[in-house]
């Protein structure tokens, strides 16, 4: 298949895992999934290593900026995927992304001070955002449409891999007092992926159109997340309400701007007539936001259940495990009616998991209650996982124009990153409103985020109404 073919025709049958991982496509999948795995592992490695790094080079006051700088750089670079593909082509674009990530990782490994580490984190974020965006954008050009769903599932499953490998890798190096070694190992891994890129992506002829940088749209998105982040730090009821309202207003301003802008972050089809693409992206955004509760699970596990850091970390990994466990089997579904039901059911499952987590939070829980926590976190992850490959494939196949299709694919990652940033700010706000009472903070977090199940259900239902 060529990229100019109609996706619906090429996707008339569902491809198999054997086809996806066979000789013809294995190299491309190693590269695309490997890039996202590097991004995901780096996130969790850094979280594990930061305490050791601060003890060595100082800069505790800048601790939180490690995540902020990384995330903002990722969002900024993610919207450049189309421009990079247009100017450099598939293989060169991927090598540039790996190069940025590798250089940033090297700077982190050699950083003598926290400001230098932040510089490395910014470059890592820029490279990582490109890798994650290319991971979706190149699926469309590197693979036949019949394999898009399974390829999306495999690429997204790398976040589950990162959740397990990241803490284990970071913890091992930190245990032996060599936090810099973890960054060096990531740099070596990036170099190994780069070696196979020229051959693995030889058949990927991504069509993309060079466009100016969407500065206004990006500023609106970043401001929305930053406003809520500031409100979460102050965390008084009035400031919190005003912060959330301001953030929502900025999101609305972004949507309004995108409707009429010449240079967009999202494809033009998102706002055309009765297009369901907008609701596909909305469902992706809500599910992505719900997964951000994962960041506080280890904290609650340590403070409420008295678990050791390692055990608490793996309890937090239950959400990612649920995501991967739900995603891979679901990717094999091919009947249209089954896919519709799965997508609509997904936010319901997420909402049930969040409600279960909210009502089961107790101090000093027994073994049975800890089992309920694990079940709740698995449900939250599984709800997102079962729908993710189908939502990704629908977004990729929503438009027939190759240039718009490339932007639709890359926008999956952009929407996810922005939703993660906004969701992270909201989780901080909910938790800080409950502090210093950790139990109250847990109730606030899981209880308030359960509302996302309702919003997600509305978006999911609308995403399945009619065709473009």
Phi, psi and omega in degrees: 000143171256162185294340182280351178288157177291125182300322184297325179290318182287337183262019183296341175232158179269129176288166181254163175296327178298320177294316183297320184258015176282179186302324186294322187244356186300315181300315179298320181290325176299318181291309184294314178290325180295322178296317178292324177298318177301315180299311184292315180299321180299321179302310186280330174298314183296320177301319181290327187270339188304316178303319179292321180295318179296320178297333182271313187248358179079194178089033182300327180295337181261011185306308185294336182292342177301317178286317183299311181298316182298315184290317180295320178295324178295315180296316181299317182284331182299326181282355179263003184302312180298317180297319180294319178296320180295322184273335188237342185084169188298305185295314181295320179300317181292322178293324176297315180298315178296323179296315177300314180298316181295317179296317178299320179293321177296319177298318178299318182295328184261000189301125177271342182220165180295319177303322177292320177299320179296323175299315177297320179296322178296317179292322174301315180298319179297314178293319181295320178298320176294317180300315181294319178294317179294329179303325177270317185299322184276349173302319185296323183265336184271343186228155172291152185301331180297342182255001184299317183298311181292323178296319177298321179296317182293317178297314181293329180297343179296339175292325175294320177299316180299325181296327180271313184290319183303301179299323180294315180294312180296318180296321180296314180291322178295323180300325181263014175068031182227065181297332179293330181298328179295319178293322178297320179296323177293322179296319178296318179298319178297320179296321180294320176296319182300327182299324185266356182301310185305319180279320185294325183256020181298328182268000182273108179249077184288128176265127180212156183247129179290128179227157175297161180292128182282069188299312184298313180299317181294319179298320179296317180294314180296321180296323179300314179292320182292322179298315179291326178298315178297318179298326180291331178287317180288315169053046165257154184306315182295312180296323180297313179297315180296321179297315179295317179298319178295319178298316178295323178297321179291324175296317178297321177296322177299314180297317178298320179293318181297328181299324187247357185287151175279325178250115187244157169278320181261155179295152182301330182297341180301327187246018184265119173051232181263027181306136178268358181300323180299324182280332173297313178296323180296320178295317176301317182297315182294317179296321178296318179298320182297329182288347184287350175296342181305327185298332185259356180300314178299324179298312179295323180296322180286314186282322183268320184259351179070025180285151175292156182307318182295314179295320178296321179297319180286335172295319176297330180288350180299325180295314179294324177297319177297320178302307183294319181294327178279328188287311187296314176294323182296330182297342180278350179293136183231337180290134184301319182293324178294317180297317178300315181294321179296315182296318181290325180287334188305306180295335176293315178298317177300314180298319178298317178298319180292319177296316179299319178296319182297315185280342183264356180293121178217155172279145180051057181289151175279181182299321182293324180288324174298324177296323176295319177302313180301316179299319180296316181292324176296321178296317180302314179291317183296323179302317177291317185298320185293332183266335191303310182297327180285320176296319179297314181295322178296319178297317181295324185262010186285340180229147182268337179293127184300319182293316178292325178297321178297319179292322179298322179291312181296329182292340177303312180292322179297314178299318180297314182295316180295317178297322177297318180296314180293318179295321178298320178296320180292323178296317177299321180296313182297317181291317181294331176294329180272337181294151008275006177276103185296323180295317178297320179299320179295318178297316179301315184295301185291325179293314180291323181286344176297336177297336178296333176299320179292313179298319179295323179297317178299312180297319182295317179298316180293329179291342183255009180267111174070182180236161176297000000 
